[in-house]
Amino acid sequence: MAVMGIVALATVGFLLFMANRISTPAMGLLYSGLDGNDAGAIAGKLESMNVPFELRNQGADIMVPSDQVLRLRMSMAQEGLPNGGSVGYEIFDRSENFGTTSFVQNINRLRALEGELSRTIRALDRVSQARVHLVLPKREVFSRDQQPATASIILKLRGAGLLNPTQVAAVQHIVAAAVPGLSPERISIADERGNLLARGGGEGEAGKIAGQQDAIRVAHEDHIKRQIETLLERSVGVGNVRAEVTAEMDFDEKTVKSETYDPEGQVVRSTQLVEETNQSSEVSGNEAVTVQNNLPEADAGVGSGANTQNNGTRSEETVNYEISKTVTTKIQQSGVVKRLAVAVLVNGVYTTEADGTRSYQPRNEEELEKLASLARSAIGYDAERGDVIEVVNLPFAEGDAVSDEAIEEEFNLLGLNKADLFKIAEMAVLAIVAILALLLVVRPLLTRAMAIGGQPALAGGNRQAALAGPGGGYDGDPAQIADGGGAHPALEGPHSGGGQRPAPRSETEHMLDIARIDGQVKASSLKKMGEIVDKHPDEAVGILRSWLYEDA
């Protein structure tokens, strides 16, 4: 009976636990990555609304019933939560306008502007948290020189990757457009790891060029790094290889122009031929110069002077040849790789022993050489350029993340997320355990209890034995058997000396029927009956014989 009670209590407790688990609503993520101030404010608001919630990840994540996630987010948005530890324009809703100095108003305006910009930047997918600092110089009344406004931004990114140049430029222009007198070149941006994403020195065009050159170099290094890790992970496993690349690049733009002449390729371009004939005559004498001599109609032969004639001929030929010429103009673009230095760290092999312990096995030199050969082929290794690549096998530290670059995607199967699937699996397991408990524990115990409860029927009906003591026959009271008081009764058979039939047994039969129906027979009574049979075996045999004769 005690065992049955314990089993019954355990079964009831298990059923109550199962009902509690089934009735517990599925929890969904309300907010994640909260700081202490936001988490405390949201938890207090949920307590005031009597909404059950759970804190996970050291209080950074808040879980609420999944069917209330959207409603609670809207309620928290009305309260301005979460604010990321910054305050926006709502600071003017809570401040007292009367009695506030201009200094306090300017500080509140600056705080509100910084808070609103932080919230805007956090809207980017890759940005988890943002902090904005603005420096807005106050212009003096009689000053001609105006100090430019500057800004610095600290970003906490999701994953291990950096923002690309386009995203960095987007942050710069968003902030510059919201602050009067602020140019994008005067905004410095860094991430939580100390990586400088944008310079804010205000160098103008030179600063832009330097920033672009750095962005090109970083992008090229990241590209080679991803190539190496993606290739080697196919062999050593995901998360078992790390690569770092340093690239030396030449950003000088060069223009080279060359002309090449072919002396064998002469071609006549033009030919010029000039022929010239000269004829002249001269008269010599001492004739006086008169008007008549100078008249055109005058006879040249008149006079006493002598005539002299000169004739000449000249021929000139000019031939122009065209020599073939090749003009080559080469423009060498900036961003040429001068040298690459690559370091690759490869994890070893872990084997699990029979006792469950893990042992580290380093990779052999042949395998490392093959991995180095693959890496050289992937990066376009050039020994003449001075490229260097090193592949080293060392054990990784415990807890090293496989890859933070990829953002975790939401799992969804038939419209059910991970929490819903875990809930269904948990309910199925609990139901199976409950069925097994009923079939393997409760059912055998109930069957045994019913079998024990049916044993008193052996003494019922017309098979009631006559128990006679030393002074007479059995009076029909079952307490005489149960109590075992007085002298031990004598069990007499059908041919005993008394020859007296037992008294009417209607009351005894009624009591035995009740005991049989209830099935509650005390173990002590059964033990006493067994002791009586052990002490009087002959009488017990006689009673059994009488039962056999009566059945016959």
Buried (B, 14 or more C-beta within 10 A) or exposed (E): EEEEEEBEEEBEEBBEEBEEEEEEEBBBBBBEBBBEBBBEBBBEBBEEEEBEBEBEEEEBBBBBBBEBBEEBBEBBEEEEBBBBBBBBEBBEEEEEEEEEEEEEEEEBBBBBBBBBBBBBBBEBEBBBBBBBEBBBEEEEEEEEEEEEBBBBBBBBBBBEBBBBBEBBBBBBEBBBEBBEEBBBBBBBBBBEEEEEBBBBEBBEEEBEEBBBBBBBBBBBBBEBBBBBBEBBBEEBEEBBBBBEBEBEBEBEEEEEEEEEEEEEEEEEEEEEEEEEEEEEEEEEEEEEEEEEEEEEEEEEEEBEBEEEEEEEEEEEEEEEEEEEEEEEEEEEEBBEBEBBBBBBBBBBBEEEEEEEEEEEEBBEEEBBEBBBEBBBEBBEBEEEEEBEBEBEBEEBEEEEEEEEBEEEEEEEEEEBBEBBBEBEEBEEEBEEEBEEBEEEEBEEBEEEBEEBBEBBEEBBEEBBBBBBBEEEBBEBBBEBBBEBEEEBBBBBBEEBEEEEEBBEBEEBBEBBBEBBEEBEBEEEBBEBBEEBBEEBEEBBEBBBEBBEEEEE
